[in-house]
Every structure is written in C-alpha cells, then in structure tokens.
Amino acid sequence: MAITDPDIYEIGEYRGIDIFVPGALVEREVDGNRLFRVLLLTGAGFALVIAITFVMAIFLVAAGLIAIDLVTFAIYFAPWTFLILSIASLGFIVPPIFDARRRSMPLGDIGIKSDSPVIDVLLGLLVGGVMLGLNFIVTYIINTTVGIPDDGSGDMFLASDPMELVAWVVVMFVVVGFSEELLFRGFLQRRMEIYFRSKNKNYRFWTLVITSFIFATVHLDLIGLPVRFMLGIFLGYLAQKRKYSILGPTVAHGFNNAAVVILTSMGF
C-alpha cells in the first residue's frame, strides 16, 4: 500500500519505525504475500551475485588471472583477482531498486537517504570499530575452540601492492558495504519489521534476529556464520536507530571489512 499524507508519520500507531518519507509515496503495510515476494527478491539478489561471479570467473580464467591445475585441481589466483570478483556484489542492489521503481517508490524507501549524514558517518565509524574488535575476538575463540587450522583462505584479502590495498578499501565501502546494506537492511529488514509490527510486541527484536541470520547464511560460510550473525545484529540495530538510513550501516560495514583487509595485508 502507498500513502501520500506527509503527516502520517506522526500518528501514534506508527511511531517507532521510520517508514515514511514526507510528501512521497512510501510503503506502510506488508502482508504475508508481500513479505514472500520481498524474500524472493532477496534470494534473487543472492542468485544474481552468484551468476555474475561465475561469469566473471570464466573471463578471468580466459585472461589467465585464474589458473586451474587439472592434476591436483588446485586453483591459483593472480593479484587483483578477488578484488575484481568482489565487484559482483553490485548484483545485490538490482532487485531492491527494481522493486522500488516498479512500485513508484523513492529510493529513500530502501534506505538511500540521510537526515544527518555527518552523524550517520560518525556513528558508522564508531559501530564499525566495535564490530572489528568483536570480529577478531569471536573469530579467535571459534578458531581455537574448534581447532581450525590456517588453510590460507585469508589470503584472498591480501593486497599485492599499495594500489590494490587502496582499491580494496574503496570497494569495501562503495561496493560491498553499500550493496549488502541496501538489500539486507534498507530493503529486507525494513519490510520485515513492518510485517511483524502488528503481530508481535517484540517485532524489532525478532526482525533483527531473522534478518541477521539470513545475512549470515547467504555468505555460505558455516564456520564464519556466528561472526557474520553478530555483525548483522550491529548493522541492523544501527539501521533501526537511524530510521532505516543505510548510510551509517554502510560506513560501519565498509570500515570493518576494509580494516580486515588492511590488517591481513600487514600480517596480523
């Protein structure tokens, strides 16, 4: 359903979730059918990223940036390869933008907005720093408890030169952070919160938990699932507190990821 009343946000029954953009058409009700379509579109975003990655990998093999040893089936990656593949994350933004345009909704309805950009950026940096610290702590606990050996998987984040390191930082903020926050927080979590609002008094909590679990699951990393679930909680909570502007979560997400690349490249 869409509304045009610029004062509807002040109505008490809707207070607590910023789902309205004054003077614009915005989504205020999500039923079961709508939520199912939102989940399908979220899955479509994931499928699109996988498809783009596969196509890009074929071209990289042809270009000699990915080599496969047909005897041992070992795969070798040239510098910049993982960075190039990470651009496939842009596939996440296609379904939510397509849906917003099809329904004549403004991009602010999927989180591309900010009433206080400076505050959003500062909060993003703060939350990103907390996320980074907990990221390393939880990862260390999991690795030591489960006894996971170093398989070299972290090498994908090693920058071969300063230019590649700078490119990684930019991509983590502009591509990975933005695209994932647009899909999972601005699009999916926001609509899931609207759906649960009339069904459970703890709707914000359950929305946060479910969305964070989906976010962690789509990374297809069972060992890393607890860490990504935790990060999803932080990002989702920040989105809730900032009225579903994804600027803060994007900065926090990008900061955490970029810092991991920098520290990994430095040998930490």
C-alpha positions in Angstrom: 0.0 0.0 0.0 1.2 3.5 -0.7 0.4 6.8 1.1 0.8 10.4 0.3 -0.1 12.0 3.6 3.1 13.8 4.8 1.9 13.9 8.4 1.1 10.2 8.7 4.4 9.5 10.5 3.1 11.4 13.5 0.2 9.0 14.0 0.9 7.2 17.3 0.2 3.7 15.9 3.1 4.0 13.5 5.6 5.8 15.9 8.8 3.9 16.4 9.6 2.9 12.8 10.5 5.4 10.2 8.8 4.0 7.2 7.6 7.3 5.8 9.2 10.0 3.7 7.1 13.2 3.9 5.4 14.1 0.7 6.4 10.9 -1.1 4.8 7.5 -1.8 6.2 5.0 0.7 5.3 1.5 1.8 3.5 1.3 5.1 1.9 -2.2 5.1 3.5 -5.5 4.3 1.3 -8.7 4.4 2.4 -12.3 4.0 2.3 -12.2 0.2 4.3 -9.0 0.1 6.9 -10.4 2.5 7.2 -13.6 0.5 7.9 -11.5 -2.6 10.5 -9.5 -0.7 12.2 -12.7 0.4 12.1 -14.0 -3.2 13.7 -10.7 -4.4 16.4 -11.0 -1.7 17.1 -14.6 -2.9 17.2 -13.2 -6.5 19.8 -10.7 -5.4 21.9 -13.5 -4.0 21.4 -15.7 -7.1 22.4 -12.7 -9.3 25.6 -12.2 -7.4 26.5 -15.9 -7.8 25.7 -15.7 -11.5 27.8 -12.6 -12.1 30.7 -14.1 -10.1 30.6 -17.3 -12.2 30.6 -15.3 -15.5 33.4 -13.1 -14.3 35.4 -16.1 -13.2 35.1 -17.6 -16.7 36.6 -14.4 -18.2 39.3 -14.3 -15.6 40.3 -17.9 -16.4 40.4 -16.9 -20.1 42.6 -13.9 -19.2 45.0 -16.1 -17.2 44.2 -14.4 -13.8 42.8 -17.7 -12.5 44.7 -20.9 -13.3 43.5 -24.4 -12.5 45.8 -27.4 -12.1 43.9 -30.2 -13.8 46.1 -32.8 -12.0 45.7 -31.6 -8.4 42.6 -29.5 -9.1 44.4 -26.7 -7.2 43.2 -23.1 -8.1 45.7 -20.2 -8.3 44.7 -16.6 -8.3 46.7 -13.7 -9.6 46.8 -10.4 -7.7 43.7 -8.3 -8.0 41.6 -11.4 -8.9 39.5 -11.5 -5.7 39.1 -7.7 -5.8 37.7 -7.9 -9.3 35.3 -10.7 -8.3 34.0 -8.7 -5.3 32.5 -6.2 -7.7 29.8 -8.9 -8.3 28.3 -7.8 -5.1 26.6 -5.0 -7.1 24.1 -7.6 -8.1 22.6 -7.2 -4.6 21.3 -3.7 -5.5 19.4 -4.7 -8.6 16.2 -6.4 -7.0 15.5 -3.7 -4.4 16.0 -0.8 -6.9 13.9 -2.7 -9.5 11.2 -3.2 -6.9 11.2 0.4 -5.8 11.0 1.7 -9.3 8.2 -0.8 -10.3 6.2 0.3 -7.3 6.9 4.0 -7.9 8.7 4.3 -4.5 11.5 6.8 -3.8 15.0 5.3 -3.2 14.6 6.6 0.3 12.1 3.9 0.9 15.0 1.4 0.6 17.4 3.3 2.8 19.1 5.7 0.3 18.6 8.8 2.5 20.0 10.6 5.5 18.6 13.4 7.6 22.0 13.9 9.3 24.8 12.5 7.2 27.6 13.7 9.5 26.1 11.9 12.5 25.4 8.8 10.4 29.0 8.6 9.2 30.4 9.2 12.7 28.1 6.5 14.2 29.1 4.2 11.4 32.8 4.6 12.2 32.1 4.1 15.9 30.0 1.0 15.3 32.4 -0.3 12.7 35.3 -0.1 15.2 33.3 -2.1 17.8 32.4 -4.6 15.2 36.0 -5.0 14.2 37.1 -5.7 17.7 34.4 -8.2 18.4 35.0 -9.7 14.9 38.6 -10.6 15.9 37.7 -11.8 19.4 34.9 -14.1 18.3 36.9 -15.4 15.3 39.8 -16.2 17.6 37.5 -18.0 20.1 35.9 -20.1 17.3 39.2 -21.0 15.7 40.9 -22.0 19.0 37.8 -23.8 20.3 37.0 -25.8 17.1 40.7 -26.1 16.3 40.5 -24.8 12.7 43.9 -24.8 11.0 45.1 -21.9 8.9 44.1 -23.1 5.4 45.2 -19.9 3.7 41.7 -18.7 3.0 42.5 -15.3 4.4 45.0 -14.8 1.6 42.1 -13.7 -0.6 42.3 -10.4 1.3 46.0 -9.9 0.8 46.8 -6.8 -1.2 49.8 -7.3 -3.5 50.7 -3.6 -3.7 49.5 -0.2 -2.2 47.3 0.5 -5.1 45.4 -2.8 -4.7 45.1 -2.0 -0.9 43.5 1.4 -1.7 41.2 -0.3 -4.2 40.2 -2.9 -1.6 39.2 -0.1 0.8 37.2 1.7 -1.8 35.4 -1.4 -2.9 34.6 -2.5 0.7 32.8 0.8 1.3 31.3 1.7 -2.1 30.5 -1.8 -3.5 30.3 -4.4 -0.8 29.1 -2.4 2.2 26.6 -0.3 0.2 25.1 -3.2 -1.8 24.7 -5.6 1.1 23.2 -2.9 3.4 20.8 -1.8 0.6 19.5 -5.3 0.2 19.5 -6.7 3.8 18.8 -3.6 5.9 17.2 -1.0 3.6 15.0 -3.5 1.7 14.6 -6.8 3.6 14.8 -5.8 7.3 12.7 -2.7 6.9 9.8 -4.6 5.3 10.1 -7.5 7.7 9.8 -5.0 10.6 6.7 -3.6 9.0 5.3 -7.1 8.6 6.0 -8.2 12.2 4.9 -4.8 13.7 1.2 -5.9 14.1 2.0 -9.5 15.0 4.5 -9.3 17.9 5.2 -6.7 20.5 8.9 -7.7 20.2 8.8 -7.2 16.5 12.0 -5.2 16.3 14.0 -7.9 18.2 12.7 -10.7 16.0 13.2 -8.7 12.8 16.8 -8.1 13.8 17.5 -11.8 14.6 15.8 -13.2 11.5 17.4 -10.7 9.1 20.8 -11.1 10.7 20.6 -14.9 10.3 19.6 -14.6 6.7 22.5 -12.2 6.2 25.0 -14.6 7.8 23.6 -17.6 5.9 23.9 -16.2 2.4 27.7 -15.9 2.8 27.9 -19.7 2.6 30.5 -20.0 5.4 29.4 -22.3 8.2 32.4 -21.5 10.4 32.0 -17.8 9.9 28.2 -17.8 10.5 28.4 -16.8 14.2 30.6 -13.8 13.4 28.5 -12.6 10.5 25.3 -13.1 12.5 26.9 -10.9 15.3 27.9 -8.3 12.7 24.4 -8.4 11.2 22.9 -7.6 14.7 25.1 -4.5 15.0 24.3 -3.3 11.4 20.6 -4.0 11.8 20.4 -2.3 15.1 22.1 0.8 13.8 19.7 0.8 10.8 16.8 0.7 13.2 18.2 3.6 15.3 18.9 5.7 12.3 15.4 5.4 10.9 16.5 2.9 8.2 19.0 5.2 6.6 21.7 2.8 5.3 24.5 5.4 5.4 25.6 4.5 8.9 25.4 0.8 8.4 27.2 1.1 5.1 30.1 3.0 6.7 30.2 0.5 9.6 30.2 -2.4 7.2 32.8 -0.9 5.0 35.1 0.1 7.9 35.0 -3.4 9.4 35.8 -5.1 6.0 38.4 -2.6 5.0 40.2 -2.8 8.3 40.3 -6.6 8.0 41.9 -6.3 4.6 44.5 -3.8 5.8 45.3 -5.8 8.9 45.5 -9.0 6.9 47.8 -7.4 4.4 50.0 -6.2 7.2 50.4 -9.7 8.5 48.1 -9.6 11.5 
